[in-house]
Amino acid sequence: MFGLTSQLRRAAASIPINIAEGMGRQSKNETRQFLNIALGSLSETEYLLDLCFRLKYFTETDFQVLEKCRQELGGMLWNFL
């Protein structure tokens, strides 16, 4: 459980970190590259949330709240791209 929790935290934290790094880049192509990396981290987060739910580490209500946040963030990130 600790390993999954740690990995989930790193994946979720990687999303805004890559957005911030991309925004600090000098070209649109570099910015786009880091936004794509952020999308990859979002996908990793999605998988880990699903896995943790299937392992019953949190309730269905908690999962639904987290999944809604993930979907909203994904939509904002795609629109930004």
mmCIF file of the N, C-alpha and C atoms, coordinates in Angstrom:
data_MODEL
# 
_entry.id   MODEL 
# 
loop_
_atom_site.group_PDB 
_atom_site.id 
_atom_site.type_symbol 
_atom_site.label_atom_id 
_atom_site.label_alt_id 
_atom_site.label_comp_id 
_atom_site.label_asym_id 
_atom_site.label_entity_id 
_atom_site.label_seq_id 
_atom_site.pdbx_PDB_ins_code 
_atom_site.Cartn_x 
_atom_site.Cartn_y 
_atom_site.Cartn_z 
_atom_site.occupancy 
_atom_site.B_iso_or_equiv 
_atom_site.pdbx_formal_charge 
_atom_site.auth_seq_id 
_atom_site.auth_comp_id 
_atom_site.auth_asym_id 
_atom_site.auth_atom_id 
_atom_site.pdbx_PDB_model_num 
ATOM 1   N N  . MET A 1 1  ? 0.835   -1.194 0.000   1.00 0.00 ? 1  MET A N  1 
ATOM 2   C CA . MET A 1 1  ? 0.000   0.000  0.000   1.00 0.00 ? 1  MET A CA 1 
ATOM 3   C C  . MET A 1 1  ? 0.878   1.256  0.000   1.00 0.00 ? 1  MET A C  1 
ATOM 4   N N  . PHE A 1 2  ? 1.951   1.253  0.785   1.00 0.00 ? 2  PHE A N  1 
ATOM 5   C CA . PHE A 1 2  ? 2.815   2.437  0.830   1.00 0.00 ? 2  PHE A CA 1 
ATOM 6   C C  . PHE A 1 2  ? 3.417   2.722  -0.542  1.00 0.00 ? 2  PHE A C  1 
ATOM 7   N N  . GLY A 1 3  ? 3.856   1.673  -1.246  1.00 0.00 ? 3  GLY A N  1 
ATOM 8   C CA . GLY A 1 3  ? 4.456   1.857  -2.564  1.00 0.00 ? 3  GLY A CA 1 
ATOM 9   C C  . GLY A 1 3  ? 3.486   2.479  -3.551  1.00 0.00 ? 3  GLY A C  1 
ATOM 10  N N  . LEU A 1 4  ? 2.240   2.006  -3.558  1.00 0.00 ? 4  LEU A N  1 
ATOM 11  C CA . LEU A 1 4  ? 1.241   2.567  -4.470  1.00 0.00 ? 4  LEU A CA 1 
ATOM 12  C C  . LEU A 1 4  ? 0.900   4.003  -4.103  1.00 0.00 ? 4  LEU A C  1 
ATOM 13  N N  . THR A 1 5  ? 0.784   4.270  -2.810  1.00 0.00 ? 5  THR A N  1 
ATOM 14  C CA . THR A 1 5  ? 0.483   5.627  -2.356  1.00 0.00 ? 5  THR A CA 1 
ATOM 15  C C  . THR A 1 5  ? 1.583   6.585  -2.778  1.00 0.00 ? 5  THR A C  1 
ATOM 16  N N  . SER A 1 6  ? 2.812   6.158  -2.604  1.00 0.00 ? 6  SER A N  1 
ATOM 17  C CA . SER A 1 6  ? 3.962   6.979  -2.981  1.00 0.00 ? 6  SER A CA 1 
ATOM 18  C C  . SER A 1 6  ? 3.984   7.237  -4.487  1.00 0.00 ? 6  SER A C  1 
ATOM 19  N N  . GLN A 1 7  ? 3.745   6.191  -5.264  1.00 0.00 ? 7  GLN A N  1 
ATOM 20  C CA . GLN A 1 7  ? 3.739   6.326  -6.721  1.00 0.00 ? 7  GLN A CA 1 
ATOM 21  C C  . GLN A 1 7  ? 2.603   7.230  -7.181  1.00 0.00 ? 7  GLN A C  1 
ATOM 22  N N  . LEU A 1 8  ? 1.442   7.104  -6.559  1.00 0.00 ? 8  LEU A N  1 
ATOM 23  C CA . LEU A 1 8  ? 0.296   7.953  -6.903  1.00 0.00 ? 8  LEU A CA 1 
ATOM 24  C C  . LEU A 1 8  ? 0.604   9.414  -6.610  1.00 0.00 ? 8  LEU A C  1 
ATOM 25  N N  . ARG A 1 9  ? 1.203   9.672  -5.490  1.00 0.00 ? 9  ARG A N  1 
ATOM 26  C CA . ARG A 1 9  ? 1.577   11.052 -5.146  1.00 0.00 ? 9  ARG A CA 1 
ATOM 27  C C  . ARG A 1 9  ? 2.572   11.622 -6.150  1.00 0.00 ? 9  ARG A C  1 
ATOM 28  N N  . ARG A 1 10 ? 3.568   10.825 -6.525  1.00 0.00 ? 10 ARG A N  1 
ATOM 29  C CA . ARG A 1 10 ? 4.569   11.305 -7.494  1.00 0.00 ? 10 ARG A CA 1 
ATOM 30  C C  . ARG A 1 10 ? 3.935   11.566 -8.852  1.00 0.00 ? 10 ARG A C  1 
ATOM 31  N N  . ALA A 1 11 ? 3.055   10.668 -9.291  1.00 0.00 ? 11 ALA A N  1 
ATOM 32  C CA . ALA A 1 11 ? 2.404   10.838 -10.590 1.00 0.00 ? 11 ALA A CA 1 
ATOM 33  C C  . ALA A 1 11 ? 1.527   12.090 -10.593 1.00 0.00 ? 11 ALA A C  1 
ATOM 34  N N  . ALA A 1 12 ? 0.753   12.275 -9.530  1.00 0.00 ? 12 ALA A N  1 
ATOM 35  C CA . ALA A 1 12 ? -0.131  13.444 -9.449  1.00 0.00 ? 12 ALA A CA 1 
ATOM 36  C C  . ALA A 1 12 ? 0.676   14.735 -9.362  1.00 0.00 ? 12 ALA A C  1 
ATOM 37  N N  . ALA A 1 13 ? 1.765   14.727 -8.593  1.00 0.00 ? 13 ALA A N  1 
ATOM 38  C CA . ALA A 1 13 ? 2.598   15.929 -8.467  1.00 0.00 ? 13 ALA A CA 1 
ATOM 39  C C  . ALA A 1 13 ? 3.309   16.254 -9.770  1.00 0.00 ? 13 ALA A C  1 
ATOM 40  N N  . SER A 1 14 ? 3.590   15.253 -10.566 1.00 0.00 ? 14 SER A N  1 
ATOM 41  C CA . SER A 1 14 ? 4.301   15.446 -11.830 1.00 0.00 ? 14 SER A CA 1 
ATOM 42  C C  . SER A 1 14 ? 3.476   16.248 -12.840 1.00 0.00 ? 14 SER A C  1 
ATOM 43  N N  . ILE A 1 15 ? 2.165   16.208 -12.720 1.00 0.00 ? 15 ILE A N  1 
ATOM 44  C CA . ILE A 1 15 ? 1.307   16.924 -13.673 1.00 0.00 ? 15 ILE A CA 1 
ATOM 45  C C  . ILE A 1 15 ? 1.566   18.429 -13.629 1.00 0.00 ? 15 ILE A C  1 
ATOM 46  N N  . PRO A 1 16 ? 1.352   19.110 -12.487 1.00 0.00 ? 16 PRO A N  1 
ATOM 47  C CA . PRO A 1 16 ? 1.603   20.558 -12.472 1.00 0.00 ? 16 PRO A CA 1 
ATOM 48  C C  . PRO A 1 16 ? 3.086   20.904 -12.603 1.00 0.00 ? 16 PRO A C  1 
ATOM 49  N N  . ILE A 1 17 ? 3.964   20.019 -12.148 1.00 0.00 ? 17 ILE A N  1 
ATOM 50  C CA . ILE A 1 17 ? 5.396   20.280 -12.290 1.00 0.00 ? 17 ILE A CA 1 
ATOM 51  C C  . ILE A 1 17 ? 5.768   20.386 -13.763 1.00 0.00 ? 17 ILE A C  1 
ATOM 52  N N  . ASN A 1 18 ? 5.264   19.467 -14.584 1.00 0.00 ? 18 ASN A N  1 
ATOM 53  C CA . ASN A 1 18 ? 5.573   19.506 -16.014 1.00 0.00 ? 18 ASN A CA 1 
ATOM 54  C C  . ASN A 1 18 ? 4.893   20.673 -16.723 1.00 0.00 ? 18 ASN A C  1 
ATOM 55  N N  . ILE A 1 19 ? 3.709   21.044 -16.277 1.00 0.00 ? 19 ILE A N  1 
ATOM 56  C CA . ILE A 1 19 ? 3.052   22.220 -16.846 1.00 0.00 ? 19 ILE A CA 1 
ATOM 57  C C  . ILE A 1 19 ? 3.897   23.457 -16.563 1.00 0.00 ? 19 ILE A C  1 
ATOM 58  N N  . ALA A 1 20 ? 4.329   23.593 -15.316 1.00 0.00 ? 20 ALA A N  1 
ATOM 59  C CA . ALA A 1 20 ? 5.152   24.754 -14.941 1.00 0.00 ? 20 ALA A CA 1 
ATOM 60  C C  . ALA A 1 20 ? 6.458   24.774 -15.718 1.00 0.00 ? 20 ALA A C  1 
ATOM 61  N N  . GLU A 1 21 ? 7.104   23.630 -15.826 1.00 0.00 ? 21 GLU A N  1 
ATOM 62  C CA . GLU A 1 21 ? 8.366   23.587 -16.563 1.00 0.00 ? 21 GLU A CA 1 
ATOM 63  C C  . GLU A 1 21 ? 8.150   23.925 -18.037 1.00 0.00 ? 21 GLU A C  1 
ATOM 64  N N  . GLY A 1 22 ? 7.080   23.412 -18.606 1.00 0.00 ? 22 GLY A N  1 
ATOM 65  C CA . GLY A 1 22 ? 6.783   23.712 -20.000 1.00 0.00 ? 22 GLY A CA 1 
ATOM 66  C C  . GLY A 1 22 ? 6.533   25.181 -20.251 1.00 0.00 ? 22 GLY A C  1 
ATOM 67  N N  . MET A 1 23 ? 5.862   25.830 -19.307 1.00 0.00 ? 23 MET A N  1 
ATOM 68  C CA . MET A 1 23 ? 5.576   27.248 -19.468 1.00 0.00 ? 23 MET A CA 1 
ATOM 69  C C  . MET A 1 23 ? 6.836   28.096 -19.373 1.00 0.00 ? 23 MET A C  1 
ATOM 70  N N  . GLY A 1 24 ? 7.870   27.557 -18.754 1.00 0.00 ? 24 GLY A N  1 
ATOM 71  C CA . GLY A 1 24 ? 9.128   28.281 -18.635 1.00 0.00 ? 24 GLY A CA 1 
ATOM 72  C C  . GLY A 1 24 ? 10.064  28.081 -19.817 1.00 0.00 ? 24 GLY A C  1 
ATOM 73  N N  . ARG A 1 25 ? 9.641   27.297 -20.776 1.00 0.00 ? 25 ARG A N  1 
ATOM 74  C CA . ARG A 1 25 ? 10.486  27.017 -21.936 1.00 0.00 ? 25 ARG A CA 1 
ATOM 75  C C  . ARG A 1 25 ? 10.406  28.140 -22.961 1.00 0.00 ? 25 ARG A C  1 
ATOM 76  N N  . GLN A 1 26 ? 11.393  28.149 -23.854 1.00 0.00 ? 26 GLN A N  1 
ATOM 77  C CA . GLN A 1 26 ? 11.536  29.242 -24.813 1.00 0.00 ? 26 GLN A CA 1 
ATOM 78  C C  . GLN A 1 26 ? 10.723  29.074 -26.093 1.00 0.00 ? 26 GLN A C  1 
ATOM 79  N N  . SER A 1 27 ? 10.309  27.857 -26.393 1.00 0.00 ? 27 SER A N  1 
ATOM 80  C CA . SER A 1 27 ? 9.592   27.654 -27.656 1.00 0.00 ? 27 SER A CA 1 
ATOM 81  C C  . SER A 1 27 ? 8.267   26.942 -27.424 1.00 0.00 ? 27 SER A C  1 
ATOM 82  N N  . LYS A 1 28 ? 7.367   27.113 -28.373 1.00 0.00 ? 28 LYS A N  1 
ATOM 83  C CA . LYS A 1 28 ? 6.069   26.441 -28.295 1.00 0.00 ? 28 LYS A CA 1 
ATOM 84  C C  . LYS A 1 28 ? 6.231   24.928 -28.366 1.00 0.00 ? 28 LYS A C  1 
ATOM 85  N N  . ASN A 1 29 ? 7.191   24.460 -29.152 1.00 0.00 ? 29 ASN A N  1 
ATOM 86  C CA . ASN A 1 29 ? 7.409   23.020 -29.262 1.00 0.00 ? 29 ASN A CA 1 
ATOM 87  C C  . ASN A 1 29 ? 7.858   22.418 -27.937 1.00 0.00 ? 29 ASN A C  1 
ATOM 88  N N  . GLU A 1 30 ? 8.748   23.104 -27.234 1.00 0.00 ? 30 GLU A N  1 
ATOM 89  C CA . GLU A 1 30 ? 9.180   22.616 -25.925 1.00 0.00 ? 30 GLU A CA 1 
ATOM 90  C C  . GLU A 1 30 ? 8.031   22.654 -24.927 1.00 0.00 ? 30 GLU A C  1 
ATOM 91  N N  . THR A 1 31 ? 7.256   23.722 -24.965 1.00 0.00 ? 31 THR A N  1 
ATOM 92  C CA . THR A 1 31 ? 6.098   23.817 -24.074 1.00 0.00 ? 31 THR A CA 1 
ATOM 93  C C  . THR A 1 31 ? 5.143   22.662 -24.345 1.00 0.00 ? 31 THR A C  1 
ATOM 94  N N  . ARG A 1 32 ? 4.865   22.408 -25.606 1.00 0.00 ? 32 ARG A N  1 
ATOM 95  C CA . ARG A 1 32 ? 3.964   21.319 -25.998 1.00 0.00 ? 32 ARG A CA 1 
ATOM 96  C C  . ARG A 1 32 ? 4.496   19.971 -25.514 1.00 0.00 ? 32 ARG A C  1 
ATOM 97  N N  . GLN A 1 33 ? 5.801   19.786 -25.619 1.00 0.00 ? 33 GLN A N  1 
ATOM 98  C CA . GLN A 1 33 ? 6.410   18.528 -25.169 1.00 0.00 ? 33 GLN A CA 1 
ATOM 99  C C  . GLN A 1 33 ? 6.148   18.292 -23.681 1.00 0.00 ? 33 GLN A C  1 
ATOM 100 N N  . PHE A 1 34 ? 6.328   19.321 -22.866 1.00 0.00 ? 34 PHE A N  1 
ATOM 101 C CA . PHE A 1 34 ? 6.105   19.152 -21.434 1.00 0.00 ? 34 PHE A CA 1 
ATOM 102 C C  . PHE A 1 34 ? 4.626   19.009 -21.100 1.00 0.00 ? 34 PHE A C  1 
ATOM 103 N N  . LEU A 1 35 ? 3.756   19.630 -21.874 1.00 0.00 ? 35 LEU A N  1 
ATOM 104 C CA . LEU A 1 35 ? 2.324   19.430 -21.662 1.00 0.00 ? 35 LEU A CA 1 
ATOM 105 C C  . LEU A 1 35 ? 1.942   17.990 -21.996 1.00 0.00 ? 35 LEU A C  1 
ATOM 106 N N  . ASN A 1 36 ? 2.572   17.418 -23.006 1.00 0.00 ? 36 ASN A N  1 
ATOM 107 C CA . ASN A 1 36 ? 2.338   16.012 -23.331 1.00 0.00 ? 36 ASN A CA 1 
ATOM 108 C C  . ASN A 1 36 ? 2.852   15.096 -22.222 1.00 0.00 ? 36 ASN A C  1 
ATOM 109 N N  . ILE A 1 37 ? 3.967   15.445 -21.623 1.00 0.00 ? 37 ILE A N  1 
ATOM 110 C CA . ILE A 1 37 ? 4.475   14.669 -20.485 1.00 0.00 ? 37 ILE A CA 1 
ATOM 111 C C  . ILE A 1 37 ? 3.485   14.760 -19.330 1.00 0.00 ? 37 ILE A C  1 
ATOM 112 N N  . ALA A 1 38 ? 2.900   15.944 -19.107 1.00 0.00 ? 38 ALA A N  1 
ATOM 113 C CA . ALA A 1 38 ? 1.889   16.110 -18.062 1.00 0.00 ? 38 ALA A CA 1 
ATOM 114 C C  . ALA A 1 38 ? 0.679   15.216 -18.336 1.00 0.00 ? 38 ALA A C  1 
ATOM 115 N N  . LEU A 1 39 ? 0.292   15.096 -19.606 1.00 0.00 ? 39 LEU A N  1 
ATOM 116 C CA . LEU A 1 39 ? -0.815  14.194 -19.960 1.00 0.00 ? 39 LEU A CA 1 
ATOM 117 C C  . LEU A 1 39 ? -0.452  12.745 -19.651 1.00 0.00 ? 39 LEU A C  1 
ATOM 118 N N  . GLY A 1 40 ? 0.802   12.378 -19.883 1.00 0.00 ? 40 GLY A N  1 
ATOM 119 C CA . GLY A 1 40 ? 1.244   11.029 -19.539 1.00 0.00 ? 40 GLY A CA 1 
ATOM 120 C C  . GLY A 1 40 ? 1.159   10.783 -18.042 1.00 0.00 ? 40 GLY A C  1 
ATOM 121 N N  . SER A 1 41 ? 1.543   11.762 -17.262 1.00 0.00 ? 41 SER A N  1 
ATOM 122 C CA . SER A 1 41 ? 1.445   11.643 -15.803 1.00 0.00 ? 41 SER A CA 1 
ATOM 123 C C  . SER A 1 41 ? -0.014  11.558 -15.370 1.00 0.00 ? 41 SER A C  1 
ATOM 124 N N  . LEU A 1 42 ? -0.888  12.263 -16.068 1.00 0.00 ? 42 LEU A N  1 
ATOM 125 C CA . LEU A 1 42 ? -2.317  12.185 -15.771 1.00 0.00 ? 42 LEU A CA 1 
ATOM 126 C C  . LEU A 1 42 ? -2.833  10.772 -16.057 1.00 0.00 ? 42 LEU A C  1 
ATOM 127 N N  . SER A 1 43 ? -2.377  10.160 -17.140 1.00 0.00 ? 43 SER A N  1 
ATOM 128 C CA . SER A 1 43 ? -2.774  8.781  -17.459 1.00 0.00 ? 43 SER A CA 1 
ATOM 129 C C  . SER A 1 43 ? -2.264  7.806  -16.402 1.00 0.00 ? 43 SER A C  1 
ATOM 130 N N  . GLU A 1 44 ? -1.040  8.028  -15.955 1.00 0.00 ? 44 GLU A N  1 
ATOM 131 C CA . GLU A 1 44 ? -0.485  7.196  -14.892 1.00 0.00 ? 44 GLU A CA 1 
ATOM 132 C C  . GLU A 1 44 ? -1.321  7.344  -13.622 1.00 0.00 ? 44 GLU A C  1 
ATOM 133 N N  . THR A 1 45 ? -1.698  8.565  -13.303 1.00 0.00 ? 45 THR A N  1 
ATOM 134 C CA . THR A 1 45 ? -2.536  8.820  -12.134 1.00 0.00 ? 45 THR A CA 1 
ATOM 135 C C  . THR A 1 45 ? -3.875  8.104  -12.268 1.00 0.00 ? 45 THR A C  1 
ATOM 136 N N  . GLU A 1 46 ? -4.459  8.158  -13.458 1.00 0.00 ? 46 GLU A N  1 
ATOM 137 C CA . GLU A 1 46 ? -5.737  7.477  -13.699 1.00 0.00 ? 46 GLU A CA 1 
ATOM 138 C C  . GLU A 1 46 ? -5.613  5.988  -13.412 1.00 0.00 ? 46 GLU A C  1 
ATOM 139 N N  . TYR A 1 47 ? -4.565  5.369  -13.950 1.00 0.00 ? 47 TYR A N  1 
ATOM 140 C CA . TYR A 1 47 ? -4.384  3.939  -13.721 1.00 0.00 ? 47 TYR A CA 1 
ATOM 141 C C  . TYR A 1 47 ? -4.211  3.626  -12.232 1.00 0.00 ? 47 TYR A C  1 
ATOM 142 N N  . LEU A 1 48 ? -3.388  4.410  -11.561 1.00 0.00 ? 48 LEU A N  1 
ATOM 143 C CA . LEU A 1 48 ? -3.122  4.154  -10.147 1.00 0.00 ? 48 LEU A CA 1 
ATOM 144 C C  . LEU A 1 48 ? -4.370  4.358  -9.289  1.00 0.00 ? 48 LEU A C  1 
ATOM 145 N N  . LEU A 1 49 ? -5.187  5.361  -9.623  1.00 0.00 ? 49 LEU A N  1 
ATOM 146 C CA . LEU A 1 49 ? -6.446  5.543  -8.901  1.00 0.00 ? 49 LEU A CA 1 
ATOM 147 C C  . LEU A 1 49 ? -7.341  4.324  -9.073  1.00 0.00 ? 49 LEU A C  1 
ATOM 148 N N  . ASP A 1 50 ? -7.437  3.841  -10.305 1.00 0.00 ? 50 ASP A N  1 
ATOM 149 C CA . ASP A 1 50 ? -8.262  2.664  -10.586 1.00 0.00 ? 50 ASP A CA 1 
ATOM 150 C C  . ASP A 1 50 ? -7.729  1.438  -9.842  1.00 0.00 ? 50 ASP A C  1 
ATOM 151 N N  . LEU A 1 51 ? -6.422  1.243  -9.868  1.00 0.00 ? 51 LEU A N  1 
ATOM 152 C CA . LEU A 1 51 ? -5.829  0.107  -9.176  1.00 0.00 ? 51 LEU A CA 1 
ATOM 153 C C  . LEU A 1 51 ? -6.080  0.183  -7.667  1.00 0.00 ? 51 LEU A C  1 
ATOM 154 N N  . CYS A 1 52 ? -5.866  1.357  -7.085  1.00 0.00 ? 52 CYS A N  1 
ATOM 155 C CA . CYS A 1 52 ? -6.107  1.521  -5.649  1.00 0.00 ? 52 CYS A CA 1 
ATOM 156 C C  . CYS A 1 52 ? -7.569  1.269  -5.293  1.00 0.00 ? 52 CYS A C  1 
ATOM 157 N N  . PHE A 1 53 ? -8.474  1.698  -6.169  1.00 0.00 ? 53 PHE A N  1 
ATOM 158 C CA . PHE A 1 53 ? -9.895  1.446  -5.924  1.00 0.00 ? 53 PHE A CA 1 
ATOM 159 C C  . PHE A 1 53 ? -10.186 -0.053 -5.978  1.00 0.00 ? 53 PHE A C  1 
ATOM 160 N N  . ARG A 1 54 ? -9.643  -0.728 -6.999  1.00 0.00 ? 54 ARG A N  1 
ATOM 161 C CA . ARG A 1 54 ? -9.876  -2.174 -7.114  1.00 0.00 ? 54 ARG A CA 1 
ATOM 162 C C  . ARG A 1 54 ? -9.278  -2.951 -5.939  1.00 0.00 ? 54 ARG A C  1 
ATOM 163 N N  . LEU A 1 55 ? -8.210  -2.415 -5.354  1.00 0.00 ? 55 LEU A N  1 
ATOM 164 C CA . LEU A 1 55 ? -7.613  -3.043 -4.174  1.00 0.00 ? 55 LEU A CA 1 
ATOM 165 C C  . LEU A 1 55 ? -8.303  -2.617 -2.884  1.00 0.00 ? 55 LEU A C  1 
ATOM 166 N N  . LYS A 1 56 ? -9.358  -1.801 -3.034  1.00 0.00 ? 56 LYS A N  1 
ATOM 167 C CA . LYS A 1 56 ? -10.189 -1.340 -1.910  1.00 0.00 ? 56 LYS A CA 1 
ATOM 168 C C  . LYS A 1 56 ? -9.416  -0.474 -0.914  1.00 0.00 ? 56 LYS A C  1 
ATOM 169 N N  . TYR A 1 57 ? -8.520  0.369  -1.443  1.00 0.00 ? 57 TYR A N  1 
ATOM 170 C CA . TYR A 1 57 ? -7.795  1.310  -0.596  1.00 0.00 ? 57 TYR A CA 1 
ATOM 171 C C  . TYR A 1 57 ? -8.622  2.539  -0.278  1.00 0.00 ? 57 TYR A C  1 
ATOM 172 N N  . PHE A 1 58 ? -9.689  2.785  -1.060  1.00 0.00 ? 58 PHE A N  1 
ATOM 173 C CA . PHE A 1 58 ? -10.632 3.847  -0.723  1.00 0.00 ? 58 PHE A CA 1 
ATOM 174 C C  . PHE A 1 58 ? -12.005 3.480  -1.246  1.00 0.00 ? 58 PHE A C  1 
ATOM 175 N N  . THR A 1 59 ? -13.016 4.218  -0.777  1.00 0.00 ? 59 THR A N  1 
ATOM 176 C CA . THR A 1 59 ? -14.408 3.893  -1.087  1.00 0.00 ? 59 THR A CA 1 
ATOM 177 C C  . THR A 1 59 ? -14.767 4.310  -2.504  1.00 0.00 ? 59 THR A C  1 
ATOM 178 N N  . GLU A 1 60 ? -15.903 3.827  -2.953  1.00 0.00 ? 60 GLU A N  1 
ATOM 179 C CA . GLU A 1 60 ? -16.389 4.207  -4.280  1.00 0.00 ? 60 GLU A CA 1 
ATOM 180 C C  . GLU A 1 60 ? -16.683 5.700  -4.345  1.00 0.00 ? 60 GLU A C  1 
ATOM 181 N N  . THR A 1 61 ? -17.204 6.256  -3.260  1.00 0.00 ? 61 THR A N  1 
ATOM 182 C CA . THR A 1 61 ? -17.474 7.698  -3.207  1.00 0.00 ? 61 THR A CA 1 
ATOM 183 C C  . THR A 1 61 ? -16.176 8.485  -3.367  1.00 0.00 ? 61 THR A C  1 
ATOM 184 N N  . ASP A 1 62 ? -15.144 8.089  -2.641  1.00 0.00 ? 62 ASP A N  1 
ATOM 185 C CA . ASP A 1 62 ? -13.840 8.751  -2.773  1.00 0.00 ? 62 ASP A CA 1 
ATOM 186 C C  . ASP A 1 62 ? -13.311 8.624  -4.195  1.00 0.00 ? 62 ASP A C  1 
ATOM 187 N N  . PHE A 1 63 ? -13.442 7.434  -4.764  1.00 0.00 ? 63 PHE A N  1 
ATOM 188 C CA . PHE A 1 63 ? -12.977 7.207  -6.130  1.00 0.00 ? 63 PHE A CA 1 
ATOM 189 C C  . PHE A 1 63 ? -13.712 8.116  -7.108  1.00 0.00 ? 63 PHE A C  1 
ATOM 190 N N  . GLN A 1 64 ? -15.021 8.244  -6.955  1.00 0.00 ? 64 GLN A N  1 
ATOM 191 C CA . GLN A 1 64 ? -15.806 9.082  -7.862  1.00 0.00 ? 64 GLN A CA 1 
ATOM 192 C C  . GLN A 1 64 ? -15.375 10.546 -7.776  1.00 0.00 ? 64 GLN A C  1 
ATOM 193 N N  . VAL A 1 65 ? -15.116 11.024 -6.575  1.00 0.00 ? 65 VAL A N  1 
ATOM 194 C CA . VAL A 1 65 ? -14.658 12.410 -6.396  1.00 0.00 ? 65 VAL A CA 1 
ATOM 195 C C  . VAL A 1 65 ? -13.301 12.604 -7.065  1.00 0.00 ? 65 VAL A C  1 
ATOM 196 N N  . LEU A 1 66 ? -12.378 11.679 -6.818  1.00 0.00 ? 66 LEU A N  1 
ATOM 197 C CA . LEU A 1 66 ? -11.043 11.767 -7.416  1.00 0.00 ? 66 LEU A CA 1 
ATOM 198 C C  . LEU A 1 66 ? -11.101 11.647 -8.934  1.00 0.00 ? 66 LEU A C  1 
ATOM 199 N N  . GLU A 1 67 ? -11.939 10.761 -9.432  1.00 0.00 ? 67 GLU A N  1 
ATOM 200 C CA . GLU A 1 67 ? -12.059 10.568 -10.880 1.00 0.00 ? 67 GLU A CA 1 
ATOM 201 C C  . GLU A 1 67 ? -12.646 11.807 -11.550 1.00 0.00 ? 67 GLU A C  1 
ATOM 202 N N  . LYS A 1 68 ? -13.607 12.445 -10.891 1.00 0.00 ? 68 LYS A N  1 
ATOM 203 C CA . LYS A 1 68 ? -14.175 13.675 -11.437 1.00 0.00 ? 68 LYS A CA 1 
ATOM 204 C C  . LYS A 1 68 ? -13.102 14.763 -11.533 1.00 0.00 ? 68 LYS A C  1 
ATOM 205 N N  . CYS A 1 69 ? -12.292 14.889 -10.497 1.00 0.00 ? 69 CYS A N  1 
ATOM 206 C CA . CYS A 1 69 ? -11.186 15.866 -10.522 1.00 0.00 ? 69 CYS A CA 1 
ATOM 207 C C  . CYS A 1 69 ? -10.217 15.545 -11.643 1.00 0.00 ? 69 CYS A C  1 
ATOM 208 N N  . ARG A 1 70 ? -9.896  14.265 -11.805 1.00 0.00 ? 70 ARG A N  1 
ATOM 209 C CA . ARG A 1 70 ? -8.966  13.855 -12.852 1.00 0.00 ? 70 ARG A CA 1 
ATOM 210 C C  . ARG A 1 70 ? -9.529  14.178 -14.232 1.00 0.00 ? 70 ARG A C  1 
ATOM 211 N N  . GLN A 1 71 ? -10.801 13.918 -14.435 1.00 0.00 ? 71 GLN A N  1 
ATOM 212 C CA . GLN A 1 71 ? -11.428 14.209 -15.725 1.00 0.00 ? 71 GLN A CA 1 
ATOM 213 C C  . GLN A 1 71 ? -11.432 15.709 -16.005 1.00 0.00 ? 71 GLN A C  1 
ATOM 214 N N  . GLU A 1 72 ? -11.745 16.512 -15.009 1.00 0.00 ? 72 GLU A N  1 
ATOM 215 C CA . GLU A 1 72 ? -11.752 17.966 -15.189 1.00 0.00 ? 72 GLU A CA 1 
ATOM 216 C C  . GLU A 1 72 ? -10.352 18.476 -15.529 1.00 0.00 ? 72 GLU A C  1 
ATOM 217 N N  . LEU A 1 73 ? -9.359  17.976 -14.810 1.00 0.00 ? 73 LEU A N  1 
ATOM 218 C CA . LEU A 1 73 ? -7.986  18.374 -15.090 1.00 0.00 ? 73 LEU A CA 1 
ATOM 219 C C  . LEU A 1 73 ? -7.568  17.955 -16.499 1.00 0.00 ? 73 LEU A C  1 
ATOM 220 N N  . GLY A 1 74 ? -7.951  16.751 -16.884 1.00 0.00 ? 74 GLY A N  1 
ATOM 221 C CA . GLY A 1 74 ? -7.646  16.284 -18.235 1.00 0.00 ? 74 GLY A CA 1 
ATOM 222 C C  . GLY A 1 74 ? -8.267  17.172 -19.295 1.00 0.00 ? 74 GLY A C  1 
ATOM 223 N N  . GLY A 1 75 ? -9.494  17.558 -19.081 1.00 0.00 ? 75 GLY A N  1 
ATOM 224 C CA . GLY A 1 75 ? -10.166 18.451 -20.028 1.00 0.00 ? 75 GLY A CA 1 
ATOM 225 C C  . GLY A 1 75 ? -9.467  19.803 -20.132 1.00 0.00 ? 75 GLY A C  1 
ATOM 226 N N  . MET A 1 76 ? -9.093  20.344 -18.980 1.00 0.00 ? 76 MET A N  1 
ATOM 227 C CA . MET A 1 76 ? -8.388  21.637 -18.993 1.00 0.00 ? 76 MET A CA 1 
ATOM 228 C C  . MET A 1 76 ? -7.040  21.522 -19.684 1.00 0.00 ? 76 MET A C  1 
ATOM 229 N N  . LEU A 1 77 ? -6.352  20.424 -19.427 1.00 0.00 ? 77 LEU A N  1 
ATOM 230 C CA . LEU A 1 77 ? -5.027  20.239 -20.033 1.00 0.00 ? 77 LEU A CA 1 
ATOM 231 C C  . LEU A 1 77 ? -5.138  20.063 -21.545 1.00 0.00 ? 77 LEU A C  1 
ATOM 232 N N  . TRP A 1 78 ? -6.111  19.290 -21.999 1.00 0.00 ? 78 TRP A N  1 
ATOM 233 C CA . TRP A 1 78 ? -6.309  19.120 -23.450 1.00 0.00 ? 78 TRP A CA 1 
ATOM 234 C C  . TRP A 1 78 ? -6.686  20.450 -24.106 1.00 0.00 ? 78 TRP A C  1 
ATOM 235 N N  . ASN A 1 79 ? -7.550  21.216 -23.462 1.00 0.00 ? 79 ASN A N  1 
ATOM 236 C CA . ASN A 1 79 ? -7.925  22.527 -24.007 1.00 0.00 ? 79 ASN A CA 1 
ATOM 237 C C  . ASN A 1 79 ? -6.722  23.459 -24.061 1.00 0.00 ? 79 ASN A C  1 
ATOM 238 N N  . PHE A 1 80 ? -5.865  23.376 -23.067 1.00 0.00 ? 80 PHE A N  1 
ATOM 239 C CA . PHE A 1 80 ? -4.664  24.205 -23.035 1.00 0.00 ? 80 PHE A CA 1 
ATOM 240 C C  . PHE A 1 80 ? -3.719  23.846 -24.181 1.00 0.00 ? 80 PHE A C  1 
ATOM 241 N N  . LEU A 1 81 ? -3.606  22.544 -24.434 1.00 0.00 ? 81 LEU A N  1 
ATOM 242 C CA . LEU A 1 81 ? -2.767  22.093 -25.552 1.00 0.00 ? 81 LEU A CA 1 
ATOM 243 C C  . LEU A 1 81 ? -3.316  22.588 -26.874 1.00 0.00 ? 81 LEU A C  1 
# 
